[in-house]
């Protein structure tokens, strides 16, 4: 049975989170964290790891797990985890259903797009290139570009600035509660992608609607501001 039409607000630009929104990568992050934590003699369930990592930057995750570590030690551990992740991603990464077609449709409609992620730049560029999305976005903001992670709005405000668009004219797609809160704190509308957080949690944090993937949405359901182009 086809999904009913979804009415979205007017948008001059779209900002995407990466992991769990464009890239079906959460399971690979969990696997990489499990391998990393096993080296420390720690055993977390998949749900426990997901709760730790959703929307957070790596040093914050490590220091929550091992609060006695220094920041350089935490950063070293985090780099090891990301090396494991990139190896897994190179072999197993796939796109969220409909994400590539949606990006292509937005490009055709002249709606500028950015990726705003808590991931390191090396991850972001590898994943976007591997998924054939790198040429479809006009800006990226990664872990190295901001001082504070989500739910702080810095990552989304910087993405809007790099696109040259006012925050109120942006729609954010997010799969984590912390990311939805960050988008709303930035003064942006937000659409949830259920996965890292439940539809109920995303709605409670301020997502205007929640999708399971992009096959539920076509670019024709976005009302385009004709004054904006790139």
GULUMPA-971898 format. One line per field, with one value per residue (C-alpha): residue number from 1; x, y, z. Coordinates in steps of 0.25 Angstrom, whole numbers. Layout:
<sites>
k	c(NUM:...)
xx	c(X:...)
yy	c(Y:...)
zz	c(Z:...)
</sites>
This chain:
<sites>
k	c(1:2:3:4:5:6:7:8:9:10:11:12:13:14:15:16:17:18:19:20:21:22:23:24:25:26:27:28:29:30:31:32:33:34:35:36:37:38:39:40:41:42:43:44:45:46:47:48:49:50:51:52:53:54:55:56:57:58:59:60:61:62:63:64:65:66:67:68:69:70:71:72:73:74:75:76:77:78:79:80:81:82:83:84:85:86:87:88:89:90:91:92:93:94:95:96:97:98:99:100:101:102:103:104:105:106:107:108:109:110:111:112:113:114:115:116:117:118:119:120:121:122:123:124:125:126:127:128:129:130:131:132:133:134:135:136:137:138:139:140:141:142:143:144:145:146:147:148:149:150:151:152:153:154:155:156:157:158:159:160:161:162:163:164:165:166:167:168:169:170:171:172:173:174:175:176:177:178:179:180:181:182:183:184:185:186:187:188:189:190:191:192:193:194:195:196:197:198:199:200:201:202:203:204:205:206:207:208:209:210:211:212:213:214:215:216:217:218:219:220:221:222:223:224:225:226:227:228:229:230)
xx	c(0:6:9:0:6:15:13:27:29:35:50:62:72:73:83:86:92:100:101:87:81:88:97:92:104:99:101:116:118:113:122:134:131:129:143:149:143:146:161:158:151:138:125:113:100:97:86:96:106:95:90:105:108:95:98:111:125:136:144:131:127:141:141:127:132:145:145:159:165:172:167:179:177:162:165:175:165:154:164:166:151:149:160:152:139:145:150:136:130:139:133:119:114:100:91:78:67:63:74:82:70:65:78:78:64:68:80:71:61:73:71:85:89:99:103:105:111:118:127:142:144:151:139:130:137:140:125:119:129:126:111:112:107:119:116:102:104:110:115:120:122:129:135:147:139:132:135:122:115:100:90:98:93:107:108:95:97:111:105:94:105:113:101:98:84:77:75:60:60:66:60:69:68:72:72:76:69:81:81:67:69:81:73:62:72:77:63:62:50:54:49:52:58:54:66:76:64:49:39:32:46:49:35:36:49:42:43:31:29:37:40:46:54:54:45:34:37:39:45:31:26:36:31:43:46:48:58:68:78:93)
yy	c(0:14:23:36:49:56:71:78:93:102:100:108:98:84:79:64:57:46:33:27:37:37:25:12:11:10:-5:-3:7:-2:-13:-4:1:-14:-17:-5:-7:-22:-17:-10:-22:-16:-23:-14:-19:-13:-5:0:5:12:19:24:28:35:49:50:53:42:48:51:36:31:40:35:21:23:36:35:36:49:56:51:37:38:44:32:22:29:29:14:12:20:13:0:7:11:-3:-8:3:0:-14:-13:1:4:16:18:14:25:35:35:37:48:56:55:60:72:75:75:84:94:92:93:83:81:69:73:61:58:49:52:58:45:37:47:49:33:30:41:37:22:25:34:46:55:63:65:73:87:88:78:81:70:68:76:88:91:92:86:74:72:75:89:95:99:89:93:108:106:97:108:119:111:110:124:122:127:116:118:114:101:87:77:62:55:41:44:51:60:64:68:76:83:86:92:100:106:110:100:91:76:63:50:37:26:17:22:28:23:31:35:40:48:54:58:65:74:66:71:57:44:35:21:25:34:25:31:45:51:65:69:70:81:94:101:116:121:132:123:116:112)
zz	c(0:-4:7:9:4:15:15:18:21:11:10:3:8:13:24:26:37:31:40:40:31:18:21:27:36:51:51:46:57:67:62:62:76:81:76:82:96:96:95:109:115:113:108:104:97:84:91:101:90:82:94:97:83:77:73:81:77:80:91:99:96:101:113:117:117:123:131:136:123:118:106:97:102:99:85:82:86:77:65:67:67:54:47:50:45:32:29:31:23:11:10:16:15:8:7:14:5:-5:0:-13:-21:-12:-13:-28:-28:-19:-28:-40:-33:-29:-14:-8:2:13:22:37:45:58:50:46:33:28:30:24:11:10:12:3:-8:-6:-7:-19:-11:-10:-23:-19:-6:-6:8:19:34:42:56:53:50:63:78:83:78:77:84:83:70:65:54:48:49:42:31:28:28:18:9:11:16:28:39:38:23:26:28:36:34:47:53:67:78:81:67:66:79:72:60:68:76:63:59:48:45:46:40:47:41:51:55:65:73:72:65:78:84:71:71:86:83:72:59:51:45:45:33:33:20:8:0:7:1:-12:-15:-20:-6:-3:-6:-12:-10:-24:-19:-15:-25:-26)
</sites>
